[in-house]
Amino acid sequence: MFNLKLDNIMKFEMIAKTFLGLEEVLAEELIALGANDVQIQRRAVSFSGDQAMLYKANLHCRTASRILKPILTFKASNADEVYEEVKKVKWELYLTPQSTFAIDSTVYSDQFRHSKYVTYRVKDAIADYFNEWYDRRPTVSVANPQLTLNIHIAQQQCTLSLDSSGESLHKRGYRTEQTEAPINEALAAGMLLMAGWDGQCDFMDPMCGSGTLLIEAAMIALNIPPGIYRKEFAFERWNDFDEELFDILYNDDSYERDFTHTIYGSDISPRAIKIAEENVRAAGLTKYIKLKILPLQKLNPPTGKCLIVTNPPYGERITSNNLFKLYEDIGSMLKHKFAGSTAWVISSHEECLQRIGLKPSKKIKLLNGALQCLYCQYELFSGKRNDFLMKNPRKKK
C-alpha cells in the first residue's frame, strides 16, 4: 500500500529549476539526455520522461538547481482553496503516518501575500488527511525529511510538486572550503557551456579563487556527471525508489571521455590556491588541474591557444581605486599574451569591463547571486580588429 512503484515505465512531467540566464543551456542539456517535450520557462525548463530520466536529470544536469515532479495543478484564489485541493491528493502514495516531510513555497501573486501561510495550509491539509483516514499523521521535519514538497503559485495558478533533489543541485559536494564571494557551481558550468567548452584545448582561469571554474571545466572535459559527488538525492527516500535502476545509472561510466589538455589556475592569494588545491583533491581531479600562486601581471600562456574564463573581483572585494587598474591589466594581458585564444569575463560592473579596452564579440546577461552581471566574450587577435574581422567574417556582429 505504501510502496507502490508506479513510474518505472510511465512517462510524467518534470520541471528543472535553474538560475536566470541559464534556461537555454539547461534545455540543451535535457535534450541531450533524451528528455521529451522540453519547454523553456522563466528560471525553469519543463520536460517529460520516465523514472530513469528523473534520476539522470539529477545526476547529469550541470545547470539545474533542482528537479521537481508535479503531482497536482489547480487554480485557487486564497489559502483555504489551496487547502481543499491539496487534501484531495491520495497522500498514502507518497507518505505513511510514520513519515517526515517538509514544504517549500514560492509565491508570485497579488492574491497570496504570505508564502508562509500557504505553507501552513498545505501542511494542515496533509495532516488532516492522515488524521481523518488513519488517526495519526506524518511529522514536519526541516532536517532531512523523507519527502520535500514544493508549492508554486503564479497569480491563481498553483502547482504542487515533489522535490526529487533535496539540497540544491549546484551544491555538488566537492567543495571543502571556499573563498570570499565564490561563484555558484551551476553558474560556472553554464558559463563554460555558453563558451563552447568541451575539453578541446587548454583552459585557464587566472583569478581562480577556490577553483570552481577549474573543477567544473575538468568535469565537462571528462564528461563526469556532477551528481556523483553528492551523498544523497531526495528521491532515494521516496516510497517508489528503484535502487537497482539508480545503481545502474550511477555506475555507468560509458559516457566518460579522455582529456589530453591541461587546466591551469592561478591566483595572487596563497589562501585561495590552498583552498582550490583542497577542492580539486576532493573532486579527484588533481591529475588534470595545475595550480600556482601568481599575480595576473606575471602570467604567461601555455603553448598553443587556450580558452580563458574568469570571474574577477567586483567592487565588493577590492577597493575602487585598484579595481580599474585590475581590469586594465586584464585587457593588457589578454591582448599582448593570448593572441589566437578566446576569453570570457564576467563582472557586475560594466564600467570595469570597459577598462579592459577590448570590444566584446558577445554580451550575455547573467545573475551571480543577487548581482546583475555581463558575461563578455573577447576574440583575441594580433594587429587591428578590422583585419581580424575580414579574415573571420562570421565573428562580425
C-alpha angles and dihedrals in degrees: 000000000000098000106059117159099201104147105054092105102008121103119229141168122267135182123213111203119210144162125281111279097021098083097102093046091050091049090054090050092052093047089052089053091054100258118161132218093021112188127175117229133170107294089343145069122213121210142152136235145121133280092282089056091052090053093044093049090055093046100043111027108104098184101042123102096195142346116232128196110206114218100171137025124183145139123254136167099198142019094260090060089050088053093053094049095046091049090060092066116105092240096182087076088068108020143030125209086257094054129105124222143176133202129217118193129201115184129183103167144117090216096050111055101165120052091188091061090052088052091052093050093049089050090048092051093054093044093048091047092057095040091054095046103031106016089237135067141211119258129247110237125174092190114074100330120190090233130026117197128198122204113193120188123187107180100306098339111103128191122186113197142175111239105226095183108052108191111038112281092231087073094081098176100240097094109099095171138356141211124234113295098002119190118254112258094229091049090048091052091046092051091051093048090048088053090056094246116168102144096277096138143357116307130212139188109181093188098039102159109183091354103254096140090046094051094044089048091053092047091052093046091052092036091234111166111240092222095068091081095058120101094214145353121217092242089066087073095050121113091239097047110147102208094181093053092046093049090053092051094042094051096043106114097165092108095056117107141196122265115204100177132072135250115217126198129180138169136174090232117086089200091055092051091048090052091045090052091053093048093047090050091049089053091050092237103117090117092063104037126068117196130195139174101237138143116238093245093061096048118125124193123246117247113289128004123322141182115250120199119170143167105209123197115281127208092283093064105039138034114266093238091063096036097077091046090053093054091045088054090050090055093046092049093049096046099044102035108028107049109157094028132098125234133194122195128186122201140155091217114076090186089059091050089054088058089065085077096215126109111240117230090206136024120193124184114228139162119236101192104308094336120105106224142183117225107204131194120211121194103208119214140156119247125011124351094229090057089052092050091049090056093042106038094167090062091062117104 
